[in-house]
Amino acid sequence: MTKKPMVRIYVNADEYIDREMNDAELAQVKIDKEMYETYQAELKAETEAKATAKAALLTQLGITAEQAKLLLS
């Protein structure tokens, strides 16, 4: 039998209850993890696309990133 992750419920500042996650909580954790991983992958792809576009523009203009910074300062 696989042990489920634990949940800590605070009753007050000094008292809490520890228990295993129920099936609904465990399913939600899996959904949340998948959503987070999808978000991270999309964010990485977006960041890489912007970097590629920036590099292409600098190449097209024939200047370096440092020169672009000087122009924009």
PDB file of N, H, CA, C and O in Angstrom:
ATOM      1  N   MET A   1       0.839  -1.190   0.000  1.00  0.00           N
ATOM      2  CA  MET A   1       0.000   0.000   0.000  1.00  0.00           C
ATOM      3  C   MET A   1       0.878   1.245   0.000  1.00  0.00           C
ATOM      4  O   MET A   1       1.783   1.366   0.825  1.00  0.00           O
ATOM      5  N   THR A   2       0.620   2.153  -0.901  1.00  0.00           N
ATOM      6  H   THR A   2      -0.116   2.054  -1.571  1.00  0.00           H
ATOM      7  CA  THR A   2       1.392   3.377  -1.011  1.00  0.00           C
ATOM      8  C   THR A   2       0.862   4.404  -0.016  1.00  0.00           C
ATOM      9  O   THR A   2      -0.343   4.631   0.089  1.00  0.00           O
ATOM     10  N   LYS A   3       1.776   5.005   0.696  1.00  0.00           N
ATOM     11  H   LYS A   3       2.755   4.820   0.610  1.00  0.00           H
ATOM     12  CA  LYS A   3       1.377   6.029   1.660  1.00  0.00           C
ATOM     13  C   LYS A   3       1.143   7.341   0.919  1.00  0.00           C
ATOM     14  O   LYS A   3       1.941   7.732   0.067  1.00  0.00           O
ATOM     15  N   LYS A   4       0.048   8.015   1.247  1.00  0.00           N
ATOM     16  H   LYS A   4      -0.600   7.697   1.939  1.00  0.00           H
ATOM     17  CA  LYS A   4      -0.296   9.284   0.613  1.00  0.00           C
ATOM     18  C   LYS A   4       0.420  10.426   1.332  1.00  0.00           C
ATOM     19  O   LYS A   4       0.790  10.292   2.498  1.00  0.00           O
ATOM     20  N   PRO A   5       0.616  11.559   0.633  1.00  0.00           N
ATOM     21  CA  PRO A   5       1.208  12.730   1.282  1.00  0.00           C
ATOM     22  C   PRO A   5       0.343  13.200   2.451  1.00  0.00           C
ATOM     23  O   PRO A   5      -0.859  12.940   2.507  1.00  0.00           O
ATOM     24  N   MET A   6       0.980  13.885   3.364  1.00  0.00           N
ATOM     25  H   MET A   6       1.957  14.096   3.318  1.00  0.00           H
ATOM     26  CA  MET A   6       0.287  14.359   4.563  1.00  0.00           C
ATOM     27  C   MET A   6      -0.218  15.786   4.374  1.00  0.00           C
ATOM     28  O   MET A   6       0.333  16.567   3.598  1.00  0.00           O
ATOM     29  N   VAL A   7      -1.281  16.100   5.108  1.00  0.00           N
ATOM     30  H   VAL A   7      -1.728  15.466   5.739  1.00  0.00           H
ATOM     31  CA  VAL A   7      -1.863  17.437   5.153  1.00  0.00           C
ATOM     32  C   VAL A   7      -1.829  17.875   6.611  1.00  0.00           C
ATOM     33  O   VAL A   7      -2.171  17.102   7.506  1.00  0.00           O
ATOM     34  N   ARG A   8      -1.421  19.107   6.845  1.00  0.00           N
ATOM     35  H   ARG A   8      -1.143  19.735   6.118  1.00  0.00           H
ATOM     36  CA  ARG A   8      -1.435  19.651   8.206  1.00  0.00           C
ATOM     37  C   ARG A   8      -2.501  20.726   8.272  1.00  0.00           C
ATOM     38  O   ARG A   8      -2.478  21.684   7.500  1.00  0.00           O
ATOM     39  N   ILE A   9      -3.434  20.567   9.197  1.00  0.00           N
ATOM     40  H   ILE A   9      -3.453  19.789   9.825  1.00  0.00           H
ATOM     41  CA  ILE A   9      -4.535  21.506   9.396  1.00  0.00           C
ATOM     42  C   ILE A   9      -4.334  22.163  10.750  1.00  0.00           C
ATOM     43  O   ILE A   9      -4.289  21.487  11.778  1.00  0.00           O
ATOM     44  N   TYR A  10      -4.212  23.484  10.746  1.00  0.00           N
ATOM     45  H   TYR A  10      -4.248  24.033   9.911  1.00  0.00           H
ATOM     46  CA  TYR A  10      -4.017  24.220  11.994  1.00  0.00           C
ATOM     47  C   TYR A  10      -5.373  24.559  12.609  1.00  0.00           C
ATOM     48  O   TYR A  10      -6.221  25.197  11.985  1.00  0.00           O
ATOM     49  N   VAL A  11      -5.548  24.113  13.845  1.00  0.00           N
ATOM     50  H   VAL A  11      -4.859  23.595  14.352  1.00  0.00           H
ATOM     51  CA  VAL A  11      -6.757  24.420  14.592  1.00  0.00           C
ATOM     52  C   VAL A  11      -6.604  25.795  15.232  1.00  0.00           C
ATOM     53  O   VAL A  11      -7.526  26.610  15.202  1.00  0.00           O
ATOM     54  N   ASN A  12      -5.447  26.041  15.803  1.00  0.00           N
ATOM     55  H   ASN A  12      -4.698  25.378  15.827  1.00  0.00           H
ATOM     56  CA  ASN A  12      -5.061  27.354  16.316  1.00  0.00           C
ATOM     57  C   ASN A  12      -3.538  27.422  16.288  1.00  0.00           C
ATOM     58  O   ASN A  12      -2.899  26.538  15.717  1.00  0.00           O
ATOM     59  N   ALA A  13      -2.951  28.434  16.881  1.00  0.00           N
ATOM     60  H   ALA A  13      -3.470  29.153  17.344  1.00  0.00           H
ATOM     61  CA  ALA A  13      -1.498  28.633  16.786  1.00  0.00           C
ATOM     62  C   ALA A  13      -0.705  27.482  17.392  1.00  0.00           C
ATOM     63  O   ALA A  13       0.413  27.209  16.955  1.00  0.00           O
ATOM     64  N   ASP A  14      -1.260  26.809  18.382  1.00  0.00           N
ATOM     65  H   ASP A  14      -2.169  27.031  18.737  1.00  0.00           H
ATOM     66  CA  ASP A  14      -0.518  25.758  19.085  1.00  0.00           C
ATOM     67  C   ASP A  14      -0.999  24.342  18.783  1.00  0.00           C
ATOM     68  O   ASP A  14      -0.391  23.374  19.241  1.00  0.00           O
ATOM     69  N   GLU A  15      -2.063  24.211  18.032  1.00  0.00           N
ATOM     70  H   GLU A  15      -2.557  24.997  17.660  1.00  0.00           H
ATOM     71  CA  GLU A  15      -2.655  22.898  17.822  1.00  0.00           C
ATOM     72  C   GLU A  15      -2.897  22.650  16.337  1.00  0.00           C
ATOM     73  O   GLU A  15      -3.388  23.522  15.621  1.00  0.00           O
ATOM     74  N   TYR A  16      -2.548  21.454  15.890  1.00  0.00           N
ATOM     75  H   TYR A  16      -2.149  20.745  16.472  1.00  0.00           H
ATOM     76  CA  TYR A  16      -2.768  21.092  14.496  1.00  0.00           C
ATOM     77  C   TYR A  16      -3.081  19.604  14.391  1.00  0.00           C
ATOM     78  O   TYR A  16      -2.839  18.827  15.314  1.00  0.00           O
ATOM     79  N   ILE A  17      -3.626  19.236  13.235  1.00  0.00           N
ATOM     80  H   ILE A  17      -3.823  19.868  12.484  1.00  0.00           H
ATOM     81  CA  ILE A  17      -3.965  17.849  12.949  1.00  0.00           C
ATOM     82  C   ILE A  17      -3.213  17.452  11.686  1.00  0.00           C
ATOM     83  O   ILE A  17      -3.290  18.147  10.673  1.00  0.00           O
ATOM     84  N   ASP A  18      -2.492  16.350  11.739  1.00  0.00           N
ATOM     85  H   ASP A  18      -2.429  15.785  12.562  1.00  0.00           H
ATOM     86  CA  ASP A  18      -1.834  15.784  10.561  1.00  0.00           C
ATOM     87  C   ASP A  18      -2.638  14.581  10.089  1.00  0.00           C
ATOM     88  O   ASP A  18      -3.017  13.723  10.885  1.00  0.00           O
ATOM     89  N   ARG A  19      -2.896  14.528   8.778  1.00  0.00           N
ATOM     90  H   ARG A  19      -2.588  15.226   8.131  1.00  0.00           H
ATOM     91  CA  ARG A  19      -3.616  13.384   8.217  1.00  0.00           C
ATOM     92  C   ARG A  19      -3.173  13.183   6.780  1.00  0.00           C
ATOM     93  O   ARG A  19      -2.587  14.076   6.168  1.00  0.00           O
ATOM     94  N   GLU A  20      -3.459  12.000   6.243  1.00  0.00           N
ATOM     95  H   GLU A  20      -3.935  11.274   6.740  1.00  0.00           H
ATOM     96  CA  GLU A  20      -3.152  11.727   4.843  1.00  0.00           C
ATOM     97  C   GLU A  20      -4.155  12.453   3.945  1.00  0.00           C
ATOM     98  O   GLU A  20      -5.304  12.670   4.330  1.00  0.00           O
ATOM     99  N   MET A  21      -3.708  12.821   2.751  1.00  0.00           N
ATOM    100  H   MET A  21      -2.775  12.644   2.439  1.00  0.00           H
ATOM    101  CA  MET A  21      -4.614  13.441   1.777  1.00  0.00           C
ATOM    102  C   MET A  21      -5.688  12.442   1.384  1.00  0.00           C
ATOM    103  O   MET A  21      -5.442  11.238   1.318  1.00  0.00           O
ATOM    104  N   ASN A  22      -6.880  12.958   1.126  1.00  0.00           N
ATOM    105  H   ASN A  22      -7.080  13.937   1.180  1.00  0.00           H
ATOM    106  CA  ASN A  22      -7.916  12.078   0.588  1.00  0.00           C
ATOM    107  C   ASN A  22      -7.759  12.026  -0.931  1.00  0.00           C
ATOM    108  O   ASN A  22      -6.917  12.724  -1.497  1.00  0.00           O
ATOM    109  N   ASP A  23      -8.566  11.205  -1.581  1.00  0.00           N
ATOM    110  H   ASP A  23      -9.249  10.638  -1.121  1.00  0.00           H
ATOM    111  CA  ASP A  23      -8.430  11.010  -3.028  1.00  0.00           C
ATOM    112  C   ASP A  23      -8.651  12.296  -3.819  1.00  0.00           C
ATOM    113  O   ASP A  23      -7.956  12.544  -4.804  1.00  0.00           O
ATOM    114  N   ALA A  24      -9.615  13.116  -3.396  1.00  0.00           N
ATOM    115  H   ALA A  24     -10.180  12.915  -2.596  1.00  0.00           H
ATOM    116  CA  ALA A  24      -9.896  14.367  -4.104  1.00  0.00           C
ATOM    117  C   ALA A  24      -8.711  15.337  -3.992  1.00  0.00           C
ATOM    118  O   ALA A  24      -8.341  15.985  -4.971  1.00  0.00           O
ATOM    119  N   GLU A  25      -8.130  15.430  -2.813  1.00  0.00           N
ATOM    120  H   GLU A  25      -8.431  14.904  -2.018  1.00  0.00           H
ATOM    121  CA  GLU A  25      -6.967  16.321  -2.616  1.00  0.00           C
ATOM    122  C   GLU A  25      -5.781  15.838  -3.428  1.00  0.00           C
ATOM    123  O   GLU A  25      -5.070  16.641  -4.032  1.00  0.00           O
ATOM    124  N   LEU A  26      -5.565  14.541  -3.446  1.00  0.00           N
ATOM    125  H   LEU A  26      -6.143  13.889  -2.956  1.00  0.00           H
ATOM    126  CA  LEU A  26      -4.453  13.980  -4.206  1.00  0.00           C
ATOM    127  C   LEU A  26      -4.643  14.219  -5.702  1.00  0.00           C
ATOM    128  O   LEU A  26      -3.683  14.532  -6.406  1.00  0.00           O
ATOM    129  N   ALA A  27      -5.872  14.075  -6.189  1.00  0.00           N
ATOM    130  H   ALA A  27      -6.652  13.821  -5.616  1.00  0.00           H
ATOM    131  CA  ALA A  27      -6.156  14.349  -7.604  1.00  0.00           C
ATOM    132  C   ALA A  27      -5.906  15.812  -7.928  1.00  0.00           C
ATOM    133  O   ALA A  27      -5.369  16.129  -8.990  1.00  0.00           O
ATOM    134  N   GLN A  28      -6.294  16.717  -7.016  1.00  0.00           N
ATOM    135  H   GLN A  28      -6.730  16.460  -6.154  1.00  0.00           H
ATOM    136  CA  GLN A  28      -6.077  18.151  -7.249  1.00  0.00           C
ATOM    137  C   GLN A  28      -4.596  18.483  -7.276  1.00  0.00           C
ATOM    138  O   GLN A  28      -4.169  19.316  -8.076  1.00  0.00           O
ATOM    139  N   VAL A  29      -3.803  17.851  -6.420  1.00  0.00           N
ATOM    140  H   VAL A  29      -4.150  17.174  -5.770  1.00  0.00           H
ATOM    141  CA  VAL A  29      -2.353  18.066  -6.415  1.00  0.00           C
ATOM    142  C   VAL A  29      -1.767  17.668  -7.765  1.00  0.00           C
ATOM    143  O   VAL A  29      -0.911  18.372  -8.302  1.00  0.00           O
ATOM    144  N   LYS A  30      -2.218  16.555  -8.312  1.00  0.00           N
ATOM    145  H   LYS A  30      -2.913  15.984  -7.876  1.00  0.00           H
ATOM    146  CA  LYS A  30      -1.724  16.113  -9.622  1.00  0.00           C
ATOM    147  C   LYS A  30      -2.110  17.110 -10.718  1.00  0.00           C
ATOM    148  O   LYS A  30      -1.298  17.426 -11.587  1.00  0.00           O
ATOM    149  N   ILE A  31      -3.349  17.604 -10.674  1.00  0.00           N
ATOM    150  H   ILE A  31      -4.008  17.348  -9.968  1.00  0.00           H
ATOM    151  CA  ILE A  31      -3.802  18.604 -11.652  1.00  0.00           C
ATOM    152  C   ILE A  31      -2.963  19.873 -11.533  1.00  0.00           C
ATOM    153  O   ILE A  31      -2.507  20.420 -12.537  1.00  0.00           O
ATOM    154  N   ASP A  32      -2.763  20.335 -10.300  1.00  0.00           N
ATOM    155  H   ASP A  32      -3.134  19.890  -9.485  1.00  0.00           H
ATOM    156  CA  ASP A  32      -1.971  21.547 -10.075  1.00  0.00           C
ATOM    157  C   ASP A  32      -0.541  21.379 -10.570  1.00  0.00           C
ATOM    158  O   ASP A  32       0.026  22.301 -11.156  1.00  0.00           O
ATOM    159  N   LYS A  33       0.042  20.211 -10.339  1.00  0.00           N
ATOM    160  H   LYS A  33      -0.419  19.462  -9.863  1.00  0.00           H
ATOM    161  CA  LYS A  33       1.416  19.950 -10.785  1.00  0.00           C
ATOM    162  C   LYS A  33       1.505  19.979 -12.309  1.00  0.00           C
ATOM    163  O   LYS A  33       2.435  20.558 -12.870  1.00  0.00           O
ATOM    164  N   GLU A  34       0.533  19.352 -12.977  1.00  0.00           N
ATOM    165  H   GLU A  34      -0.223  18.882 -12.522  1.00  0.00           H
ATOM    166  CA  GLU A  34       0.518  19.361 -14.447  1.00  0.00           C
ATOM    167  C   GLU A  34       0.351  20.770 -14.997  1.00  0.00           C
ATOM    168  O   GLU A  34       1.006  21.144 -15.970  1.00  0.00           O
ATOM    169  N   MET A  35      -0.528  21.553 -14.373  1.00  0.00           N
ATOM    170  H   MET A  35      -1.061  21.249 -13.582  1.00  0.00           H
ATOM    171  CA  MET A  35      -0.740  22.938 -14.813  1.00  0.00           C
ATOM    172  C   MET A  35       0.534  23.756 -14.628  1.00  0.00           C
ATOM    173  O   MET A  35       0.887  24.556 -15.494  1.00  0.00           O
ATOM    174  N   TYR A  36       1.230  23.561 -13.501  1.00  0.00           N
ATOM    175  H   TYR A  36       0.943  22.911 -12.797  1.00  0.00           H
ATOM    176  CA  TYR A  36       2.468  24.291 -13.229  1.00  0.00           C
ATOM    177  C   TYR A  36       3.533  23.918 -14.256  1.00  0.00           C
ATOM    178  O   TYR A  36       4.220  24.792 -14.783  1.00  0.00           O
ATOM    179  N   GLU A  37       3.671  22.634 -14.541  1.00  0.00           N
ATOM    180  H   GLU A  37       3.112  21.923 -14.113  1.00  0.00           H
ATOM    181  CA  GLU A  37       4.670  22.194 -15.510  1.00  0.00           C
ATOM    182  C   GLU A  37       4.363  22.733 -16.903  1.00  0.00           C
ATOM    183  O   GLU A  37       5.277  23.112 -17.635  1.00  0.00           O
ATOM    184  N   THR A  38       3.091  22.770 -17.272  1.00  0.00           N
ATOM    185  H   THR A  38       2.349  22.462 -16.677  1.00  0.00           H
ATOM    186  CA  THR A  38       2.688  23.332 -18.566  1.00  0.00           C
ATOM    187  C   THR A  38       3.016  24.821 -18.624  1.00  0.00           C
ATOM    188  O   THR A  38       3.537  25.313 -19.625  1.00  0.00           O
ATOM    189  N   TYR A  39       2.705  25.530 -17.539  1.00  0.00           N
ATOM    190  H   TYR A  39       2.283  25.130 -16.726  1.00  0.00           H
ATOM    191  CA  TYR A  39       2.999  26.965 -17.469  1.00  0.00           C
ATOM    192  C   TYR A  39       4.496  27.218 -17.597  1.00  0.00           C
ATOM    193  O   TYR A  39       4.917  28.122 -18.319  1.00  0.00           O
ATOM    194  N   GLN A  40       5.295  26.426 -16.899  1.00  0.00           N
ATOM    195  H   GLN A  40       4.953  25.692 -16.312  1.00  0.00           H
ATOM    196  CA  GLN A  40       6.746  26.603 -16.959  1.00  0.00           C
ATOM    197  C   GLN A  40       7.273  26.349 -18.368  1.00  0.00           C
ATOM    198  O   GLN A  40       8.150  27.073 -18.840  1.00  0.00           O
ATOM    199  N   ALA A  41       6.749  25.331 -19.041  1.00  0.00           N
ATOM    200  H   ALA A  41       6.037  24.743 -18.657  1.00  0.00           H
ATOM    201  CA  ALA A  41       7.173  25.026 -20.407  1.00  0.00           C
ATOM    202  C   ALA A  41       6.788  26.160 -21.357  1.00  0.00           C
ATOM    203  O   ALA A  41       7.574  26.538 -22.226  1.00  0.00           O
ATOM    204  N   GLU A  42       5.583  26.699 -21.192  1.00  0.00           N
ATOM    205  H   GLU A  42       4.945  26.392 -20.486  1.00  0.00           H
ATOM    206  CA  GLU A  42       5.150  27.815 -22.034  1.00  0.00           C
ATOM    207  C   GLU A  42       5.996  29.057 -21.779  1.00  0.00           C
ATOM    208  O   GLU A  42       6.365  29.765 -22.715  1.00  0.00           O
ATOM    209  N   LEU A  43       6.297  29.315 -20.528  1.00  0.00           N
ATOM    210  H   LEU A  43       5.997  28.740 -19.767  1.00  0.00           H
ATOM    211  CA  LEU A  43       7.123  30.466 -20.170  1.00  0.00           C
ATOM    212  C   LEU A  43       8.520  30.338 -20.759  1.00  0.00           C
ATOM    213  O   LEU A  43       9.078  31.312 -21.264  1.00  0.00           O
ATOM    214  N   LYS A  44       9.081  29.140 -20.695  1.00  0.00           N
ATOM    215  H   LYS A  44       8.627  28.349 -20.285  1.00  0.00           H
ATOM    216  CA  LYS A  44      10.407  28.905 -21.258  1.00  0.00           C
ATOM    217  C   LYS A  44      10.394  29.100 -22.774  1.00  0.00           C
ATOM    218  O   LYS A  44      11.297  29.724 -23.332  1.00  0.00           O
ATOM    219  N   ALA A  45       9.377  28.568 -23.430  1.00  0.00           N
ATOM    220  H   ALA A  45       8.644  28.061 -22.977  1.00  0.00           H
ATOM    221  CA  ALA A  45       9.273  28.711 -24.890  1.00  0.00           C
ATOM    222  C   ALA A  45       9.124  30.176 -25.277  1.00  0.00           C
ATOM    223  O   ALA A  45       9.731  30.627 -26.248  1.00  0.00           O
ATOM    224  N   GLU A  46       8.320  30.920 -24.523  1.00  0.00           N
ATOM    225  H   GLU A  46       7.826  30.553 -23.734  1.00  0.00           H
ATOM    226  CA  GLU A  46       8.130  32.345 -24.802  1.00  0.00           C
ATOM    227  C   GLU A  46       9.436  33.120 -24.612  1.00  0.00           C
ATOM    228  O   GLU A  46       9.777  33.979 -25.425  1.00  0.00           O
ATOM    229  N   THR A  47      10.153  32.816 -23.554  1.00  0.00           N
ATOM    230  H   THR A  47       9.876  32.118 -22.894  1.00  0.00           H
ATOM    231  CA  THR A  47      11.425  33.485 -23.285  1.00  0.00           C
ATOM    232  C   THR A  47      12.439  33.194 -24.385  1.00  0.00           C
ATOM    233  O   THR A  47      13.152  34.089 -24.838  1.00  0.00           O
ATOM    234  N   GLU A  48      12.495  31.940 -24.806  1.00  0.00           N
ATOM    235  H   GLU A  48      11.916  31.212 -24.438  1.00  0.00           H
ATOM    236  CA  GLU A  48      13.421  31.566 -25.872  1.00  0.00           C
ATOM    237  C   GLU A  48      13.039  32.227 -27.192  1.00  0.00           C
ATOM    238  O   GLU A  48      13.913  32.646 -27.951  1.00  0.00           O
ATOM    239  N   ALA A  49      11.745  32.323 -27.470  1.00  0.00           N
ATOM    240  H   ALA A  49      11.035  31.983 -26.854  1.00  0.00           H
ATOM    241  CA  ALA A  49      11.290  32.966 -28.712  1.00  0.00           C
ATOM    242  C   ALA A  49      11.655  34.444 -28.720  1.00  0.00           C
ATOM    243  O   ALA A  49      12.084  34.979 -29.742  1.00  0.00           O
ATOM    244  N   LYS A  50      11.485  35.103 -27.575  1.00  0.00           N
ATOM    245  H   LYS A  50      11.137  34.668 -26.744  1.00  0.00           H
ATOM    246  CA  LYS A  50      11.852  36.518 -27.494  1.00  0.00           C
ATOM    247  C   LYS A  50      13.354  36.714 -27.677  1.00  0.00           C
ATOM    248  O   LYS A  50      13.786  37.649 -28.351  1.00  0.00           O
ATOM    249  N   ALA A  51      14.148  35.829 -27.073  1.00  0.00           N
ATOM    250  H   ALA A  51      13.797  35.070 -26.525  1.00  0.00           H
ATOM    251  CA  ALA A  51      15.605  35.941 -27.211  1.00  0.00           C
ATOM    252  C   ALA A  51      16.022  35.721 -28.665  1.00  0.00           C
ATOM    253  O   ALA A  51      16.910  36.410 -29.168  1.00  0.00           O
ATOM    254  N   THR A  52      15.392  34.773 -29.331  1.00  0.00           N
ATOM    255  H   THR A  52      14.671  34.213 -28.922  1.00  0.00           H
ATOM    256  CA  THR A  52      15.693  34.500 -30.740  1.00  0.00           C
ATOM    257  C   THR A  52      15.314  35.697 -31.613  1.00  0.00           C
ATOM    258  O   THR A  52      16.068  36.087 -32.504  1.00  0.00           O
ATOM    259  N   ALA A  53      14.149  36.270 -31.352  1.00  0.00           N
ATOM    260  H   ALA A  53      13.536  35.953 -30.628  1.00  0.00           H
ATOM    261  CA  ALA A  53      13.701  37.432 -32.124  1.00  0.00           C
ATOM    262  C   ALA A  53      14.628  38.618 -31.896  1.00  0.00           C
ATOM    263  O   ALA A  53      14.942  39.353 -32.832  1.00  0.00           O
ATOM    264  N   LYS A  54      15.063  38.805 -30.659  1.00  0.00           N
ATOM    265  H   LYS A  54      14.807  38.208 -29.898  1.00  0.00           H
ATOM    266  CA  LYS A  54      15.970  39.903 -30.337  1.00  0.00           C
ATOM    267  C   LYS A  54      17.308  39.731 -31.065  1.00  0.00           C
ATOM    268  O   LYS A  54      17.844  40.677 -31.641  1.00  0.00           O
ATOM    269  N   ALA A  55      17.830  38.505 -31.023  1.00  0.00           N
ATOM    270  H   ALA A  55      17.394  37.737 -30.555  1.00  0.00           H
ATOM    271  CA  ALA A  55      19.104  38.234 -31.694  1.00  0.00           C
ATOM    272  C   ALA A  55      18.980  38.445 -33.204  1.00  0.00           C
ATOM    273  O   ALA A  55      19.889  38.980 -33.840  1.00  0.00           O
ATOM    274  N   ALA A  56      17.853  38.024 -33.770  1.00  0.00           N
ATOM    275  H   ALA A  56      17.115  37.589 -33.254  1.00  0.00           H
ATOM    276  CA  ALA A  56      17.642  38.205 -35.215  1.00  0.00           C
ATOM    277  C   ALA A  56      17.570  39.681 -35.572  1.00  0.00           C
ATOM    278  O   ALA A  56      18.117  40.103 -36.591  1.00  0.00           O
ATOM    279  N   LEU A  57      16.900  40.466 -34.740  1.00  0.00           N
ATOM    280  H   LEU A  57      16.455  40.123 -33.912  1.00  0.00           H
ATOM    281  CA  LEU A  57      16.795  41.900 -35.000  1.00  0.00           C
ATOM    282  C   LEU A  57      18.156  42.576 -34.904  1.00  0.00           C
ATOM    283  O   LEU A  57      18.496  43.416 -35.738  1.00  0.00           O
ATOM    284  N   LEU A  58      18.928  42.215 -33.897  1.00  0.00           N
ATOM    285  H   LEU A  58      18.652  41.533 -33.219  1.00  0.00           H
ATOM    286  CA  LEU A  58      20.268  42.798 -33.757  1.00  0.00           C
ATOM    287  C   LEU A  58      21.139  42.440 -34.954  1.00  0.00           C
ATOM    288  O   LEU A  58      21.903  43.272 -35.444  1.00  0.00           O
ATOM    289  N   THR A  59      21.023  41.198 -35.425  1.00  0.00           N
ATOM    290  H   THR A  59      20.403  40.522 -35.028  1.00  0.00           H
ATOM    291  CA  THR A  59      21.783  40.776 -36.605  1.00  0.00           C
ATOM    292  C   THR A  59      21.336  41.561 -37.836  1.00  0.00           C
ATOM    293  O   THR A  59      22.158  41.998 -38.640  1.00  0.00           O
ATOM    294  N   GLN A  60      20.029  41.730 -37.968  1.00  0.00           N
ATOM    295  H   GLN A  60      19.361  41.375 -37.314  1.00  0.00           H
ATOM    296  CA  GLN A  60      19.481  42.468 -39.106  1.00  0.00           C
ATOM    297  C   GLN A  60      19.970  43.922 -39.083  1.00  0.00           C
ATOM    298  O   GLN A  60      20.277  44.493 -40.129  1.00  0.00           O
ATOM    299  N   LEU A  61      20.039  44.508 -37.899  1.00  0.00           N
ATOM    300  H   LEU A  61      19.789  44.044 -37.049  1.00  0.00           H
ATOM    301  CA  LEU A  61      20.507  45.886 -37.774  1.00  0.00           C
ATOM    302  C   LEU A  61      22.033  45.991 -37.843  1.00  0.00           C
ATOM    303  O   LEU A  61      22.582  47.073 -38.047  1.00  0.00           O
ATOM    304  N   GLY A  62      22.697  44.869 -37.671  1.00  0.00           N
ATOM    305  H   GLY A  62      22.251  43.989 -37.505  1.00  0.00           H
ATOM    306  CA  GLY A  62      24.153  44.857 -37.732  1.00  0.00           C
ATOM    307  C   GLY A  62      24.801  45.480 -36.504  1.00  0.00           C
ATOM    308  O   GLY A  62      25.879  46.067 -36.605  1.00  0.00           O
ATOM    309  N   ILE A  63      24.159  45.361 -35.345  1.00  0.00           N
ATOM    310  H   ILE A  63      23.284  44.885 -35.262  1.00  0.00           H
ATOM    311  CA  ILE A  63      24.731  45.911 -34.113  1.00  0.00           C
ATOM    312  C   ILE A  63      24.741  44.835 -33.023  1.00  0.00           C
ATOM    313  O   ILE A  63      24.063  43.813 -33.126  1.00  0.00           O
ATOM    314  N   THR A  64      25.519  45.093 -31.991  1.00  0.00           N
ATOM    315  H   THR A  64      26.070  45.923 -31.907  1.00  0.00           H
ATOM    316  CA  THR A  64      25.587  44.175 -30.856  1.00  0.00           C
ATOM    317  C   THR A  64      24.576  44.594 -29.797  1.00  0.00           C
ATOM    318  O   THR A  64      23.993  45.675 -29.871  1.00  0.00           O
ATOM    319  N   ALA A  65      24.378  43.734 -28.821  1.00  0.00           N
ATOM    320  H   ALA A  65      24.852  42.855 -28.761  1.00  0.00           H
ATOM    321  CA  ALA A  65      23.469  44.049 -27.714  1.00  0.00           C
ATOM    322  C   ALA A  65      23.974  45.269 -26.943  1.00  0.00           C
ATOM    323  O   ALA A  65      23.181  46.104 -26.509  1.00  0.00           O
ATOM    324  N   GLU A  66      25.276  45.368 -26.778  1.00  0.00           N
ATOM    325  H   GLU A  66      25.920  44.689 -27.131  1.00  0.00           H
ATOM    326  CA  GLU A  66      25.845  46.516 -26.072  1.00  0.00           C
ATOM    327  C   GLU A  66      25.590  47.824 -26.834  1.00  0.00           C
ATOM    328  O   GLU A  66      25.289  48.857 -26.235  1.00  0.00           O
ATOM    329  N   GLN A  67      25.717  47.760 -28.148  1.00  0.00           N
ATOM    330  H   GLN A  67      25.962  46.922 -28.634  1.00  0.00           H
ATOM    331  CA  GLN A  67      25.446  48.947 -28.951  1.00  0.00           C
ATOM    332  C   GLN A  67      23.965  49.347 -28.870  1.00  0.00           C
ATOM    333  O   GLN A  67      23.635  50.532 -28.832  1.00  0.00           O
ATOM    334  N   ALA A  68      23.088  48.350 -28.844  1.00  0.00           N
ATOM    335  H   ALA A  68      23.356  47.387 -28.875  1.00  0.00           H
ATOM    336  CA  ALA A  68      21.657  48.634 -28.722  1.00  0.00           C
ATOM    337  C   ALA A  68      21.366  49.296 -27.378  1.00  0.00           C
ATOM    338  O   ALA A  68      20.549  50.214 -27.301  1.00  0.00           O
ATOM    339  N   LYS A  69      22.027  48.837 -26.327  1.00  0.00           N
ATOM    340  H   LYS A  69      22.690  48.091 -26.390  1.00  0.00           H
ATOM    341  CA  LYS A  69      21.844  49.449 -25.011  1.00  0.00           C
ATOM    342  C   LYS A  69      22.284  50.923 -25.039  1.00  0.00           C
ATOM    343  O   LYS A  69      21.630  51.786 -24.453  1.00  0.00           O
ATOM    344  N   LEU A  70      23.386  51.190 -25.717  1.00  0.00           N
ATOM    345  H   LEU A  70      23.918  50.489 -26.192  1.00  0.00           H
ATOM    346  CA  LEU A  70      23.844  52.565 -25.815  1.00  0.00           C
ATOM    347  C   LEU A  70      22.841  53.447 -26.562  1.00  0.00           C
ATOM    348  O   LEU A  70      22.599  54.592 -26.180  1.00  0.00           O
ATOM    349  N   LEU A  71      22.267  52.896 -27.628  1.00  0.00           N
ATOM    350  H   LEU A  71      22.464  51.965 -27.938  1.00  0.00           H
ATOM    351  CA  LEU A  71      21.260  53.649 -28.392  1.00  0.00           C
ATOM    352  C   LEU A  71      20.023  53.950 -27.569  1.00  0.00           C
ATOM    353  O   LEU A  71      19.412  55.006 -27.730  1.00  0.00           O
ATOM    354  N   LEU A  72      19.648  53.041 -26.697  1.00  0.00           N
ATOM    355  H   LEU A  72      20.144  52.183 -26.566  1.00  0.00           H
ATOM    356  CA  LEU A  72      18.415  53.163 -25.933  1.00  0.00           C
ATOM    357  C   LEU A  72      18.604  53.884 -24.598  1.00  0.00           C
ATOM    358  O   LEU A  72      17.632  54.147 -23.891  1.00  0.00           O
ATOM    359  N   SER A  73      19.847  54.203 -24.256  1.00  0.00           N
ATOM    360  H   SER A  73      20.637  53.989 -24.830  1.00  0.00           H
ATOM    361  CA  SER A  73      20.067  54.886 -22.956  1.00  0.00           C
ATOM    362  C   SER A  73      20.005  56.387 -23.076  1.00  0.00           C
ATOM    363  O   SER A  73      20.169  57.093 -22.081  1.00  0.00           O
TER     364      SER A  73
END
